[in-house]
Amino acid sequence: MAEKKDNKGPGPQNQRTNQRKNQRNNSRNDHRNKREEVPVIDTWKPVTKLGKKVKDGEITDIENIFGLGEQILEPEIVDVLLPNLEEELLLIGQAKGKFGGGQRRIFRQTQKKTQEGNKIHFLTCAAVGNKNGYVGIGIGKSKETVPARDKSKRKAKLNLIRARRGCGSWECNCKEPHSVPFAAEGKCGSVKVILMPAPKGKGLCVEKECAKILDLAGIKDVWSKTFGQTKVKLNMVAALMDALKNLSEMKIKAEDIDNLGIVEGKMKGTDVIPTSAEMAEEVEEKVEEKSEEKVEEKVEEAPVVEEIPTAEVEEKVEEKVEEKAEE
C-alpha cells in the first residue's frame, strides 16, 4: 500500500499565521511591560491615625513607629516606609505521593468530609524582610490558593518586628552585625529552637525554611539546635520567630553594645557600627562647628572699618615731611 503524504506540514500559509500570532503576542507583552506601576501612596486611602500620618508625610521612618510602640494595622504603611521589602513563601505543605514521597510545596491542603462532599482549604505561610533588621511572618487560609497567598503576605507585613543583630562569637569578635549577639531560645508546641552566634563566613547552619527567614532579617551566620517534632514546619517557623523576639527582649549593658556590635533594626548610613568613642568625636565636631558658626556671625555683625589705600597714605606722609623741611 502506498503511504499517505502528510499535508499538515508547516506550509507557507501556516507559517504566515504563526508569524501573525507571534506578532500579536509580542505586542501584547510589550504593552503589558510598558504599563507604569502606580505608587502605593497615590491609590492608598488610609483608615487609621497612623496611616494618615504616614501619607501626610509626618512619619517618614519606620523606626519612629517602633520607638512610639504603635501597632501597624495597615500593610500599606510598610509598603510606603520600606519599599525594598522582599517576600518569600515558605514550603510548609507536602504534595501527595506514595509512602510520603511527595515534594514540599507552599500550600498545605486540608479537607473536611461533609454530606455534600469534601470542603478543601489551603493554608500558606509568607515571610517578608528587607535584609537589614526587619522581618515578619504571616499565615493565610482560604478556599482557594491565590487569596490564601495574598492574605499571608498582608499579615506578614502587619507582624513586622525588629531583629537584634551583632557578633557574639568568640572566634570572630569583629563587632559587625552578621550574626546574633548571644544565644536565644524560642518554643512553639513541642519544637524548641536555640540560636547561637557563629563566626563570620560560617553561614546559616539551620533548617532551610528557618534559613530563609534569617536571611530576610539580615543575619548571615548562625549556629542552631532544634528539639521536638521539627517536621511540623509551622511550629518550627513560629519557634524561630519566638527566639528572634526573645533576642530583643533581653536587657543589655551599654558596654556590651560596643563590644558585641549590637544593632536593632536597620543600620544608619554605612555598614560599620559607630563605637562610643566615635560617637563622642562626632558630638565634639558638631559642637566645634556650632562655635565656629557663632564666631562667624559675630564677625559679620561687627562694624566694618574702611581701608585707606596705601598710595594716599604715602603721599600725605611725604607732604608733611616736605613742609617740616621748608620750615
C-alpha positions in Angstrom: 0.0 0.0 0.0 1.2 3.5 -0.9 2.0 5.7 2.1 -0.2 8.7 2.5 1.6 12.1 2.4 1.1 14.3 5.4 -0.2 17.6 4.1 -0.4 19.2 7.6 3.3 20.3 7.5 4.4 23.9 8.0 3.4 25.2 4.6 3.6 28.9 3.6 0.1 29.6 4.8 0.7 28.0 8.3 4.0 30.0 8.6 2.2 33.3 8.0 -0.5 32.5 10.6 2.2 31.6 13.1 4.1 34.8 12.4 0.9 36.8 12.9 0.2 35.1 16.2 3.7 35.8 17.4 3.4 39.4 16.5 0.2 39.8 18.4 1.6 38.1 21.5 4.7 40.2 21.3 2.7 43.4 21.0 0.5 42.4 24.0 3.6 41.6 26.1 5.2 44.9 25.2 2.0 46.7 26.1 1.9 45.0 29.5 5.5 45.7 30.2 5.0 49.4 29.3 2.4 49.8 31.9 3.7 52.1 34.6 3.4 50.9 38.1 1.3 53.3 40.2 2.9 54.1 43.6 1.0 52.7 46.6 0.8 56.1 48.3 -1.3 57.5 45.4 -4.0 54.9 45.4 -4.0 54.3 49.2 -6.8 55.7 51.4 -5.7 55.3 55.0 -8.2 54.5 57.7 -6.1 54.6 60.9 -4.5 57.7 62.5 -1.0 56.2 62.0 -1.8 55.6 58.3 -2.9 59.2 57.8 0.3 60.5 59.4 2.4 58.3 57.1 0.5 59.5 54.0 0.7 63.2 55.1 4.5 62.8 55.5 4.6 63.4 59.3 6.2 59.9 59.7 9.0 59.1 57.2 10.9 56.4 59.1 9.6 53.1 60.4 11.9 53.5 63.4 9.6 56.2 64.7 6.7 53.7 64.8 8.7 51.1 66.7 10.0 53.9 69.0 6.5 55.1 69.9 5.3 51.5 70.3 2.5 51.9 67.8 0.7 48.9 66.2 0.7 48.6 62.4 -2.8 47.9 61.2 -2.5 48.6 57.5 0.0 46.8 55.3 0.4 49.9 53.1 2.3 51.6 55.9 5.1 49.0 55.5 4.9 49.3 51.7 5.5 53.1 51.9 8.2 53.2 54.6 10.0 50.0 53.4 9.8 50.0 49.6 12.6 47.5 49.2 10.8 44.7 51.2 11.3 41.2 49.9 8.7 38.4 50.1 9.1 34.6 50.4 6.6 31.8 50.6 7.7 29.0 52.9 7.4 25.3 52.0 5.1 24.2 54.7 2.9 21.7 52.8 3.5 18.4 51.1 2.4 17.1 47.7 0.5 13.8 47.5 2.8 10.8 46.9 3.1 7.2 47.8 4.8 6.4 51.1 5.1 10.2 51.9 7.4 10.7 48.9 5.8 14.0 47.7 7.9 17.1 47.4 7.3 20.1 49.7 5.1 22.9 48.4 3.9 26.3 49.6 0.3 25.2 50.2 -0.9 22.9 53.0 -4.2 21.4 51.9 -6.8 20.1 54.3 -10.3 18.6 53.7 -13.4 18.3 55.7 -15.8 15.4 55.0 -19.5 16.5 54.8 -22.7 15.1 53.3 -22.4 17.4 50.3 -18.8 16.4 49.6 -15.3 17.4 50.6 -14.6 21.0 51.6 -11.0 21.9 50.7 -9.0 24.6 52.4 -5.5 25.9 51.6 -3.0 27.4 54.1 0.1 29.3 53.3 2.9 30.9 55.3 4.7 34.0 54.0 7.9 35.8 55.2 8.8 39.4 54.5 12.0 41.3 55.2 14.4 43.9 53.9 17.6 42.0 54.8 18.6 44.9 57.1 17.0 44.2 60.5 13.2 43.9 59.8 11.3 40.6 59.3 7.8 39.3 59.7 5.8 36.1 59.0 2.1 35.7 58.4 -0.4 32.8 57.9 -3.3 32.9 55.4 -6.1 30.4 54.9 -8.8 30.3 52.2 -10.8 28.0 50.0 -8.6 29.0 47.0 -4.8 29.3 46.6 -4.4 32.9 45.5 -6.5 34.5 48.3 -4.6 32.4 50.9 -1.2 33.6 49.4 -2.2 37.3 49.4 -3.7 37.1 52.9 -0.4 35.6 54.3 1.7 38.4 52.7 -0.6 41.1 54.2 -0.4 39.5 57.7 3.4 39.2 57.4 3.7 42.9 56.9 1.4 43.6 59.9 3.6 41.3 62.1 6.9 43.0 61.3 9.5 43.0 64.1 13.0 44.4 64.6 15.7 41.7 64.7 18.6 42.4 67.0 21.9 41.6 65.4 25.6 41.6 66.4 28.7 39.4 66.7 28.8 37.4 69.9 31.2 34.7 68.6 34.5 34.3 70.5 36.1 33.0 67.2 35.3 36.2 65.3 34.9 39.3 67.6 34.7 41.6 64.5 31.9 43.8 66.0 29.9 43.7 62.8 26.1 42.7 62.8 26.5 39.5 60.8 25.2 37.1 63.5 23.3 37.2 66.8 24.9 38.9 69.8 24.1 36.0 72.2 22.2 32.7 72.4 18.4 32.8 72.4 15.7 30.2 72.7 12.2 30.0 71.2 9.5 27.5 71.6 6.2 26.6 69.9 4.4 23.3 70.7 6.9 20.6 71.1 9.5 22.4 68.9 12.3 24.3 70.6 14.9 26.3 68.6 18.2 27.7 70.0 20.1 30.3 68.0 23.8 30.7 68.8 26.3 33.2 67.4 28.7 31.9 64.7 31.9 33.4 63.2 32.0 35.3 60.0 31.7 33.2 56.9 30.1 30.1 58.6 26.7 30.6 57.0 23.3 29.7 58.3 23.5 26.3 60.0 19.8 25.8 60.5 16.8 24.2 58.7 16.1 25.5 55.2 12.8 27.4 55.9 14.3 29.0 59.0 17.4 30.0 57.0 15.1 31.9 54.6 13.7 33.9 57.5 17.1 34.7 59.0 18.3 35.8 55.6 15.4 38.2 55.2 16.3 39.5 58.7 19.9 40.3 57.6 21.5 37.5 59.7 24.3 35.8 57.7 26.0 33.4 60.2 24.4 31.4 63.0 24.6 28.0 64.8 21.4 26.3 65.9 20.0 23.4 67.9 16.5 22.0 67.5 14.3 19.7 69.6 10.9 18.1 69.2 8.7 17.4 66.1 10.7 19.6 63.7 8.9 18.1 60.7 5.9 20.3 61.6 7.2 23.4 59.7 4.6 25.9 61.1 5.7 25.2 64.7 9.4 25.3 63.5 8.9 28.8 62.0 6.9 30.1 65.0 9.6 28.8 67.4 12.3 30.7 65.3 10.3 33.9 65.4 9.9 33.5 69.2 13.7 33.2 69.5 14.2 36.4 67.5 11.7 38.2 69.8 13.5 37.0 72.9 16.7 38.4 71.5 15.2 41.9 71.5 13.6 41.5 75.0 17.0 40.6 76.6 18.3 43.5 78.7 21.9 44.5 77.8 24.5 46.8 79.3 25.9 49.9 77.5 29.3 48.3 77.4 28.1 45.3 75.5 26.6 47.3 72.7 30.1 48.3 71.6 31.8 45.0 72.5 29.2 42.9 70.6 28.4 45.4 67.8 24.7 45.2 68.6 22.3 46.8 66.2 18.5 46.8 66.4 16.5 47.4 63.2 18.2 48.8 60.2 21.7 50.3 60.3 22.1 54.0 59.9 24.2 55.1 56.9 27.2 52.8 56.4 27.6 49.2 57.4 30.1 50.0 60.2 28.7 50.4 63.6 29.9 53.6 65.4 31.6 53.0 68.7 31.1 55.2 71.8 34.4 56.9 71.1 33.4 57.7 67.5 30.0 59.0 68.7 31.8 61.2 71.2 34.1 62.5 68.4 31.0 63.3 66.3 29.4 65.2 69.1 32.7 67.3 69.6 32.8 68.0 65.9 29.2 69.3 65.9 30.0 71.5 69.0 33.1 72.9 67.2 31.1 73.6 64.1 28.4 75.4 66.0 31.0 77.6 67.9 32.7 78.4 64.5 29.3 79.5 63.1 28.7 81.7 66.1 32.2 83.4 65.7 31.5 84.0 62.0 28.1 85.6 62.9 29.8 87.9 65.4 32.5 88.9 62.8 29.8 89.7 60.3 27.8 91.8 62.8 31.0 93.8 63.8 31.3 97.4 62.2 33.4 97.4 59.0 36.4 99.7 59.0 37.1 101.3 55.7 40.6 100.6 54.5 42.6 103.6 53.2 44.7 102.9 50.2 48.5 102.8 50.9 49.3 105.2 48.0 47.3 108.0 49.5 48.9 107.5 52.9 52.4 107.7 51.4 51.6 110.9 49.6 50.3 112.5 52.8 53.4 111.5 54.7 55.7 112.9 52.0 53.8 116.2 52.1 54.2 116.5 55.9 58.0 115.8 55.5 58.4 118.5 52.9 56.5 121.0 55.0 58.8 120.4 58.0 61.9 120.6 55.8 60.8 124.1 54.5 60.3 125.3 58.0 
